[in-house]
Amino acid sequence: MSTVQEYLDQIESLGTLAKVGICFAILGLVLLLCKYFVLRPFGNLVTRSKAKWDDALLAPLSNRLYFFVIVAGTQLSLLWVLEQNSEFNESLLPLFSVIYILTTTSILSTGIKHLLPVILGRFSAKSSVTVSGGNPLIVFLLRGVTYFVGLNLALSELDIELLGLFASLAVFSLIIGLAVQQTLGNIVNSFMLAVDRPFEVGDRIEVDGMVGTVISMGILSTKVLDRDEKLVVIPNNTLISSTLINHARGGGDGIARRISVVVDIGVDYRESIDHVKVIMLGLARDCPYTIDAPEPRVLLVELGDFAKVLRLYTWVADYSDEWVTRDWLLKSLDERFEREHIRIPFPTSVELTGDEDEMLSQQIESKESKQRAAKRQMSREDRDLRKQRDDAREELEDIQERLRDTSLTKEERADFDNRAMELSKTLTMFDTDDD
């Protein structure tokens, strides 16, 4: 023990330059230990994990750890070389405290930036409209609060009261607030959009007749790329005060999963409705873009002046497939109608006579045979549709009766609500605008 004390006494008796050299050596050794025994094992764990947030955290945390070690080593070196109670060290204590506080604030802010979106994503209900990658506005506000608290604590170490400084600038702040009232309104409304989350980046929305895809959401505005690939900048005030249509939220439950495709076709009054329905249903089921459930349906919606109008209902898995699906269906219907000799009339008034039918007798017999087969098939389709709707209506009434039971648990009530929503969609799947 005495030998160790002798070595310490010898080190203490060294000159200033020798002590500085020892401090640099120890600091370098500590940095190497941090690199190889702290950061490298942590980096190996990060590399093996499937999560992405820890990859994003590794570099900023490593830089801040190195900075913290250098600052702490500098302070300890000054305390040893210049003696702990020297006036110079006493004057530097508040400065080092400020550096430690701001470094801690920076670490907390970085953690909020990368961890909070993951936490928000896990706590978001699966049936709600979700924002991929978390909510950047909430992250921005929490990071701002963190920096404000950290800056206030750091300035208090220098005997500067941040709140008192703000109070002294109250009149000036009021003047600035009135000058940037519109800008502040956009900022507040951006927070409201963050809370309500009516859309996310990548959704197709419609605002005041403008249709486009959201490419970014900012504090002051939201940027949308329209169908002509023009960048449209919409102030957040406009989004809050306008009626917004989100075309990406199909399925009726707020999940960007599916969207209905509705196609109206008018046929000649001499055509069999059942024959046309069978052809339209067959093509809808054969379409490579449509999904199997809900099943496609065809309804007669109008007896117009020139045509019997039938409406095809089908669904696609992704709203981005809407127009290619419509193109495929219209092209296929046109080709199939031509093979089946089904007429799509022109909007003109004509006098129909038996002599004006240009089809050959063999074509007429073949068409009549197909019409009889189609009538039998559509009878079965109609019976299945009526049964499906009757069963859905009965089950919905039973669920509504069960929901009156006050002893239901929260999970059971949620399951019943979700099932009731699905049944309501089954009963209202043919409700569309007639624009």
LUMLUMMAR-192645 format. One record per residue (C-alpha): x, z, y; residue number from 1. Coordinates in Angstrom, 2 decimals. Each point is the difference from the previous one (the first is absolute). Example, Ala and Ser with C-alpha at 12.3 -4.5 7.8 and 13.67 -1.06 7.14 Angstrom:
! residues 2
[[12.30, 7.80, -4.50], 1]
[[1.37, -0.66, 3.44], 2]
***
This chain:
! residues 435
[[0.00, 0.00, 0.00], 1]
[[2.88, 0.84, 2.32], 2]
[[1.53, -3.43, -0.70], 3]
[[-3.21, -1.73, 1.17], 4]
[[-0.04, 2.15, 3.13], 5]
[[3.60, -0.93, 0.71], 6]
[[-0.84, -3.70, -0.24], 7]
[[-2.94, 0.48, 2.38], 8]
[[2.21, 1.84, 2.46], 9]
[[2.54, -2.81, -0.14], 10]
[[-2.72, -2.58, 0.67], 11]
[[-1.29, 2.08, 2.93], 12]
[[3.51, 0.08, 1.46], 13]
[[0.27, -3.78, 0.04], 14]
[[-0.01, -1.91, 3.26], 15]
[[-2.98, -1.82, 1.50], 16]
[[0.98, -3.47, -1.24], 17]
[[0.52, 1.29, -3.54], 18]
[[-3.45, 1.61, 0.04], 19]
[[-1.55, -3.22, 1.27], 20]
[[1.65, -1.89, -2.86], 21]
[[-1.33, 2.50, -2.53], 22]
[[-3.49, -0.35, 1.51], 23]
[[0.13, -3.79, -0.32], 24]
[[1.14, 0.28, -3.61], 25]
[[-2.75, 2.45, -0.93], 26]
[[-2.61, -2.13, 1.80], 27]
[[1.11, -3.11, -1.88], 28]
[[-0.13, 1.93, -3.29], 29]
[[-3.55, 1.22, 0.71], 30]
[[-1.10, -3.55, 0.86], 31]
[[1.42, -1.25, -3.31], 32]
[[-1.77, 2.80, -1.88], 33]
[[-3.29, -0.94, 1.69], 34]
[[0.51, -3.64, -0.91], 35]
[[0.95, 0.39, -3.66], 36]
[[-1.76, 3.21, -1.02], 37]
[[-3.19, -0.13, 2.11], 38]
[[-0.85, -3.50, 1.16], 39]
[[1.25, -1.99, -2.99], 40]
[[-2.01, 2.00, -2.61], 41]
[[-3.02, -0.19, 2.28], 42]
[[0.54, -3.76, 0.36], 43]
[[0.09, -0.40, -3.79], 44]
[[-3.33, 1.82, -0.28], 45]
[[-1.46, -2.22, 2.71], 46]
[[1.19, -3.15, -1.75], 47]
[[-1.63, 1.03, -3.29], 48]
[[-3.34, 0.93, 1.56], 49]
[[-2.77, -2.58, 0.42], 50]
[[-1.12, 1.32, 3.39], 51]
[[1.08, -1.87, 3.12], 52]
[[-0.25, 2.82, 2.54], 53]
[[3.10, 1.80, -1.33], 54]
[[2.03, -3.22, 0.33], 55]
[[-0.99, -0.19, 3.67], 56]
[[0.91, 3.68, 0.52], 57]
[[3.48, -0.15, -1.54], 58]
[[1.89, -1.79, 2.80], 59]
[[-1.42, 1.92, 3.04], 60]
[[0.36, 3.37, -1.73], 61]
[[3.58, -0.80, -0.99], 62]
[[0.92, -0.87, 3.59], 63]
[[-1.59, 3.18, 1.34], 64]
[[1.72, 2.14, -2.62], 65]
[[3.41, -1.43, 0.97], 66]
[[-0.79, 0.58, 3.67], 67]
[[-1.10, 3.60, -0.68], 68]
[[3.20, 0.75, -1.96], 69]
[[2.17, -1.46, 2.78], 70]
[[-1.78, 2.00, 2.73], 71]
[[0.06, 3.23, -2.01], 72]
[[3.68, -0.55, -0.88], 73]
[[0.82, -0.63, 3.65], 74]
[[-1.72, 3.22, 1.09], 75]
[[1.70, 2.10, -2.71], 76]
[[3.36, -1.56, 0.86], 77]
[[-0.40, 0.86, 3.68], 78]
[[-0.98, 3.56, -0.88], 79]
[[3.14, 0.39, -2.11], 80]
[[2.50, -1.86, 2.16], 81]
[[-1.17, 1.32, 3.41], 82]
[[-1.11, 3.45, -1.20], 83]
[[-3.62, 0.87, -0.54], 84]
[[-0.66, 1.91, 3.22], 85]
[[1.67, -2.40, 2.40], 86]
[[-1.96, -1.12, 3.06], 87]
[[0.28, -3.65, -1.01], 88]
[[-1.65, 0.67, -3.38], 89]
[[-2.70, 2.06, 1.68], 90]
[[-0.79, -2.88, 2.36], 91]
[[-0.26, -2.46, -2.92], 92]
[[-2.42, 2.10, -2.09], 93]
[[-3.19, -1.33, 1.73], 94]
[[1.28, -3.57, -0.35], 95]
[[0.56, 0.39, -3.72], 96]
[[-3.44, 1.61, -0.34], 97]
[[-1.53, -3.05, 1.71], 98]
[[1.84, -2.32, -2.40], 99]
[[-1.18, 1.97, -3.05], 100]
[[-3.61, 0.01, 1.23], 101]
[[-0.03, -3.72, 0.75], 102]
[[1.64, -0.79, -3.34], 103]
[[-2.63, 2.06, -1.84], 104]
[[-2.72, -1.73, 2.03], 105]
[[1.42, -3.38, -0.96], 106]
[[0.00, 0.96, -3.69], 107]
[[-3.63, 1.17, 0.20], 108]
[[-1.02, -3.17, 1.81], 109]
[[1.68, -2.16, -2.63], 110]
[[-1.75, 1.94, -2.75], 111]
[[-3.37, -0.50, 1.71], 112]
[[0.70, -3.73, 0.38], 113]
[[0.64, -0.57, -3.70], 114]
[[-1.93, 2.79, -1.77], 115]
[[-3.26, 0.20, 1.96], 116]
[[-1.19, -3.54, -0.93], 117]
[[0.49, 0.88, -3.68], 118]
[[-1.95, 3.25, 0.40], 119]
[[-2.81, -1.72, 1.92], 120]
[[-0.21, -2.68, -2.68], 121]
[[-0.37, 2.58, -2.78], 122]
[[-2.69, 1.98, 1.79], 123]
[[-2.04, -3.06, 1.00], 124]
[[-3.14, -0.47, -2.08], 125]
[[0.21, -3.01, -2.31], 126]
[[-3.40, -1.25, 1.15], 127]
[[0.91, 0.06, 3.68], 128]
[[1.55, -2.70, 2.12], 129]
[[3.69, 0.64, -0.41], 130]
[[2.91, -0.91, 2.19], 131]
[[2.96, -1.22, -1.97], 132]
[[3.22, 1.90, 0.73], 133]
[[-1.80, 2.90, 1.68], 134]
[[-1.23, 0.21, 3.59], 135]
[[2.74, -0.83, 2.54], 136]
[[-1.92, 1.42, 2.97], 137]
[[-0.39, 3.45, -1.55], 138]
[[3.68, -0.08, -0.93], 139]
[[0.87, -0.97, 3.57], 140]
[[-2.03, 2.86, 1.48], 141]
[[1.45, 2.63, -2.34], 142]
[[3.53, -1.21, 0.67], 143]
[[-0.72, 0.18, 3.72], 144]
[[-1.23, 3.60, -0.34], 145]
[[3.09, 0.87, -2.04], 146]
[[2.36, -1.42, 2.61], 147]
[[-1.94, 1.72, 2.80], 148]
[[0.30, 3.41, -1.68], 149]
[[3.67, -0.59, -0.83], 150]
[[0.82, -1.15, 3.54], 151]
[[-1.82, 3.00, 1.46], 152]
[[2.01, 2.40, -2.21], 153]
[[3.25, -1.79, 0.82], 154]
[[-0.60, 0.11, 3.76], 155]
[[-0.96, 3.68, -0.20], 156]
[[3.53, 0.65, -1.32], 157]
[[1.24, -1.47, 3.29], 158]
[[-2.49, 2.14, 1.98], 159]
[[-2.14, -3.03, 0.84], 160]
[[-3.76, 0.47, -0.45], 161]
[[-1.50, -3.34, -1.02], 162]
[[-3.60, 1.21, 0.38], 163]
[[0.76, 1.33, 3.47], 164]
[[1.55, -3.34, 0.92], 165]
[[-3.16, -1.79, -1.15], 166]
[[-2.15, 2.42, 2.00], 167]
[[1.97, -0.74, 3.15], 168]
[[-0.60, -3.69, -0.57], 169]
[[-3.77, 0.41, -0.51], 170]
[[-1.00, -1.87, 3.17], 171]
[[2.45, -2.78, -0.71], 172]
[[-1.32, -0.20, -3.57], 173]
[[-3.58, -0.28, 1.31], 174]
[[0.97, -2.93, 2.21], 175]
[[1.78, -1.70, -2.89], 176]
[[-2.99, 0.67, -2.28], 177]
[[-2.40, -1.72, 2.39], 178]
[[2.37, -2.95, 0.33], 179]
[[0.31, -0.51, -3.76], 180]
[[-3.57, 0.95, -0.92], 181]
[[-0.55, -3.20, -1.97], 182]
[[3.25, 0.45, -1.86], 183]
[[-0.82, 3.61, -0.85], 184]
[[-3.41, -1.16, -1.23], 185]
[[1.69, -2.45, -2.35], 186]
[[2.28, 2.76, -1.30], 187]
[[-2.93, 2.38, -0.62], 188]
[[-1.99, -2.77, -1.66], 189]
[[2.96, -0.82, -2.23], 190]
[[-0.20, 3.59, -1.25], 191]
[[-3.75, -0.44, -0.59], 192]
[[0.71, -3.14, -2.02], 193]
[[2.59, 1.98, -1.98], 194]
[[-2.61, 2.62, -0.86], 195]
[[-2.88, -2.40, -0.76], 196]
[[2.19, -2.70, -1.65], 197]
[[-2.45, -2.94, 0.10], 198]
[[2.71, -2.41, -1.12], 199]
[[3.62, -0.19, -1.10], 200]
[[2.85, -2.43, 0.48], 201]
[[-0.78, -3.16, -1.97], 202]
[[-3.79, 0.24, 0.31], 203]
[[-2.06, -2.89, 1.33], 204]
[[-2.16, 1.24, 2.88], 205]
[[-2.43, -1.54, 2.47], 206]
[[-0.28, 1.25, 3.59], 207]
[[-2.19, -1.73, 2.62], 208]
[[-0.11, -3.19, -2.05], 209]
[[3.78, -0.10, -0.60], 210]
[[1.03, 0.09, -3.67], 211]
[[3.56, 0.75, -1.03], 212]
[[2.38, 2.08, -2.11], 213]
[[1.38, 3.31, 1.30], 214]
[[3.80, -0.15, 0.10], 215]
[[0.76, 3.23, 1.88], 216]
[[-1.65, 3.04, 1.60], 217]
[[1.64, 1.42, 3.10], 218]
[[-0.54, 2.82, 2.45], 219]
[[-1.51, -2.30, 2.64], 220]
[[-1.28, -3.00, -1.93], 221]
[[-0.59, -1.58, -3.38], 222]
[[1.50, -3.40, -0.76], 223]
[[-2.03, -2.53, -1.99], 224]
[[1.02, -3.44, -1.30], 225]
[[-3.00, -2.35, 0.17], 226]
[[-0.70, -2.97, -2.27], 227]
[[1.85, -2.33, 2.36], 228]
[[3.05, 2.29, -0.38], 229]
[[-0.24, 1.13, 3.61], 230]
[[0.95, 3.58, 0.77], 231]
[[-2.93, 1.86, 1.57], 232]
[[0.74, 3.36, 1.65], 233]
[[-3.12, 2.18, 0.12], 234]
[[0.07, 3.21, 2.09], 235]
[[-1.04, 3.03, -2.00], 236]
[[-2.70, 0.71, 2.60], 237]
[[-1.63, -3.29, -0.96], 238]
[[0.08, 0.84, -3.71], 239]
[[-1.68, 3.35, 0.62], 240]
[[-2.75, -1.41, 2.25], 241]
[[-0.71, -3.17, -2.04], 242]
[[-1.77, -0.64, -3.28], 243]
[[2.71, -0.63, -2.59], 244]
[[-0.56, -1.83, -3.29], 245]
[[2.57, 0.61, -2.75], 246]
[[-0.14, -2.91, -2.45], 247]
[[2.54, 1.69, -2.28], 248]
[[-2.29, 2.86, -0.93], 249]
[[-2.11, -1.54, -2.75], 250]
[[-1.68, 1.75, -2.89], 251]
[[-2.17, 2.23, 2.17], 252]
[[2.15, 3.12, -0.44], 253]
[[2.69, -0.64, 2.61], 254]
[[2.68, -1.15, -2.42], 255]
[[1.75, -3.31, 0.63], 256]
[[-0.93, -1.28, -3.43], 257]
[[-2.59, -2.77, -0.04], 258]
[[-2.21, -2.08, 2.24], 259]
[[-3.13, -2.02, -0.64], 260]
[[0.00, -3.78, 0.28], 261]
[[-3.39, -1.48, 0.87], 262]
[[-0.60, -3.76, -0.29], 263]
[[-3.28, -1.69, 0.99], 264]
[[-0.85, -3.36, -1.58], 265]
[[-3.06, -2.15, 0.75], 266]
[[-1.32, -2.32, -2.73], 267]
[[-2.71, -2.65, -0.11], 268]
[[-3.59, 1.12, -0.58], 269]
[[-0.07, -2.10, -3.18], 270]
[[2.73, 2.13, -1.59], 271]
[[-0.67, 2.83, -2.44], 272]
[[0.89, 3.40, 1.44], 273]
[[1.01, 1.35, -3.40], 274]
[[2.25, -2.99, -0.64], 275]
[[1.82, 0.52, 3.31], 276]
[[0.28, 3.76, -0.57], 277]
[[1.62, -0.42, -3.42], 278]
[[2.61, -2.39, 1.42], 279]
[[0.81, 2.27, 2.95], 280]
[[0.30, 3.08, -2.23], 281]
[[2.23, -1.83, -2.45], 282]
[[2.37, -1.17, 2.71], 283]
[[0.11, 3.48, 1.58], 284]
[[0.98, 1.51, -3.34], 285]
[[2.64, -2.69, -0.59], 286]
[[1.57, 0.41, 3.44], 287]
[[3.58, 1.33, -0.39], 288]
[[-0.30, 2.20, 3.11], 289]
[[-3.24, 1.87, -0.74], 290]
[[-0.30, 3.29, -1.86], 291]
[[-2.21, 0.79, -2.98], 292]
[[-1.79, 3.00, 1.50], 293]
[[-2.28, -0.17, 1.86], 294]
[[-1.30, -3.10, -1.74], 295]
[[-0.80, -3.05, 2.14], 296]
[[-3.63, -0.58, 0.90], 297]
[[-2.01, -2.89, 1.43], 298]
[[-3.24, 0.50, 1.97], 299]
[[-2.43, -2.44, 1.59], 300]
[[0.01, 1.05, 3.66], 301]
[[-1.85, -2.74, 1.86], 302]
[[-2.37, -2.94, -0.40], 303]
[[1.22, -1.98, 2.98], 304]
[[-1.23, -3.18, 1.63], 305]
[[2.40, -2.19, -1.97], 306]
[[1.28, 2.09, -2.90], 307]
[[-0.43, 2.97, -2.28], 308]
[[2.81, 2.38, 1.02], 309]
[[1.69, 2.10, -2.70], 310]
[[2.51, 2.73, 0.78], 311]
[[2.92, 0.77, -2.30], 312]
[[1.40, 3.55, 0.02], 313]
[[3.40, 0.63, -1.54], 314]
[[2.92, 2.35, 0.66], 315]
[[3.78, -0.30, 0.27], 316]
[[2.60, 2.70, -0.62], 317]
[[1.82, -0.51, 3.30], 318]
[[-1.52, -0.98, 3.32], 319]
[[2.89, -2.41, 0.58], 320]
[[-1.42, -2.16, -2.82], 321]
[[-3.33, -0.50, 1.78], 322]
[[0.64, -3.46, 1.45], 323]
[[1.84, -1.47, -3.00], 324]
[[-2.91, 1.23, -2.16], 325]
[[-2.54, -1.62, 2.30], 326]
[[2.01, -3.23, -0.04], 327]
[[0.18, 0.02, -3.82], 328]
[[-3.73, 0.67, -0.38], 329]
[[-1.13, -2.66, 2.49], 330]
[[2.30, -2.64, -1.48], 331]
[[-1.08, 0.84, -3.56], 332]
[[-3.68, 0.07, 0.92], 333]
[[0.23, -3.41, 1.64], 334]
[[1.72, -1.52, -3.04], 335]
[[-2.36, 1.66, -2.49], 336]
[[-3.12, -0.96, 1.94], 337]
[[1.16, -3.61, 0.00], 338]
[[0.45, 0.04, -3.81], 339]
[[-3.37, 1.70, -0.50], 340]
[[-1.73, -2.39, 2.46], 341]
[[-1.14, 2.90, 2.20], 342]
[[-0.75, -1.16, 3.53], 343]
[[1.06, 1.77, 3.17], 344]
[[-2.46, -1.47, 2.54], 345]
[[0.75, -1.26, 3.47], 346]
[[-1.92, 1.70, 2.85], 347]
[[-2.45, -2.89, 0.41], 348]
[[-3.71, -0.40, -0.65], 349]
[[-0.71, -2.50, -2.80], 350]
[[-3.01, -1.02, -2.04], 351]
[[0.57, 0.67, -3.68], 352]
[[-1.30, -2.52, -2.52], 353]
[[0.67, -0.50, -3.67], 354]
[[1.44, -3.47, 0.62], 355]
[[2.81, 1.32, 2.19], 356]
[[1.68, 1.92, -2.80], 357]
[[3.18, -1.96, -0.70], 358]
[[1.00, 1.84, -3.17], 359]
[[-0.23, -1.72, -3.35], 360]
[[-2.53, 1.18, -2.56], 361]
[[2.74, 1.38, -2.27], 362]
[[1.38, 2.07, 2.88], 363]
[[-3.47, 1.32, 0.74], 364]
[[-0.56, 1.05, -3.63], 365]
[[3.42, 1.69, -0.14], 366]
[[-0.68, 1.81, 3.24], 367]
[[-3.43, 1.18, -1.13], 368]
[[1.53, 1.34, -3.22], 369]
[[2.61, 1.96, 1.97], 370]
[[-2.70, 1.32, 2.30], 371]
[[-2.01, 1.36, -2.94], 372]
[[3.11, 1.70, -1.42], 373]
[[0.84, 1.40, 3.42], 374]
[[-3.53, 1.40, 0.35], 375]
[[0.37, 1.94, -3.26], 376]
[[3.41, 1.33, 1.01], 377]
[[-1.17, 1.05, 3.46], 378]
[[-2.94, 1.86, -1.52], 379]
[[2.51, 2.15, -1.89], 380]
[[2.15, 0.41, 3.12], 381]
[[-3.02, 1.12, 2.05], 382]
[[-1.05, 2.52, -2.65], 383]
[[3.52, 1.44, -0.08], 384]
[[0.09, 0.24, 3.80], 385]
[[-3.38, 1.76, 0.17], 386]
[[1.05, 2.44, -2.72], 387]
[[3.29, 0.73, 1.76], 388]
[[-1.74, 0.76, 3.28], 389]
[[-2.74, 2.10, -1.64], 390]
[[2.59, 2.05, -1.91], 391]
[[2.03, 0.49, 3.18], 392]
[[-3.07, 1.12, 1.94], 393]
[[-0.99, 2.51, -2.70], 394]
[[3.52, 1.42, -0.25], 395]
[[0.25, 0.26, 3.78], 396]
[[-3.25, 2.00, 0.15], 397]
[[1.29, 2.29, -2.77], 398]
[[3.28, 0.57, 1.90], 399]
[[-1.85, 0.76, 3.23], 400]
[[-2.06, 2.58, -1.90], 401]
[[3.16, 1.59, -1.45], 402]
[[1.66, 0.19, 3.40], 403]
[[-2.70, 2.45, 1.09], 404]
[[1.48, 2.51, -2.45], 405]
[[1.94, 2.54, 2.08], 406]
[[2.04, 1.18, -3.01], 407]
[[1.98, -3.25, -0.22], 408]
[[3.75, 0.31, 0.47], 409]
[[1.82, -1.99, 2.65], 410]
[[1.50, -2.35, -2.62], 411]
[[-3.38, -0.62, -1.68], 412]
[[-1.65, -0.70, 3.34], 413]
[[2.79, -2.44, 0.91], 414]
[[-0.41, -1.82, -3.34], 415]
[[-3.75, -0.30, 0.54], 416]
[[0.53, -1.27, 3.56], 417]
[[2.44, -2.65, -1.18], 418]
[[-2.35, -1.13, -2.75], 419]
[[-2.91, -0.12, 2.44], 420]
[[2.10, -2.20, 2.30], 421]
[[0.71, -2.41, -2.86], 422]
[[-3.68, -0.19, -0.92], 423]
[[-0.98, -0.57, 3.64], 424]
[[2.47, -2.88, 0.13], 425]
[[-1.63, -1.49, -3.10], 426]
[[-3.41, 0.11, 1.67], 427]
[[1.24, -1.37, 3.34], 428]
[[2.59, -2.52, -1.19], 429]
[[-2.13, -2.91, 1.22], 430]
[[-0.33, 1.32, 3.56], 431]
[[1.86, -2.40, 2.28], 432]
[[-0.30, -1.33, 3.50], 433]
[[-1.81, -3.28, 0.42], 434]
[[2.19, -1.19, 2.86], 435]
***
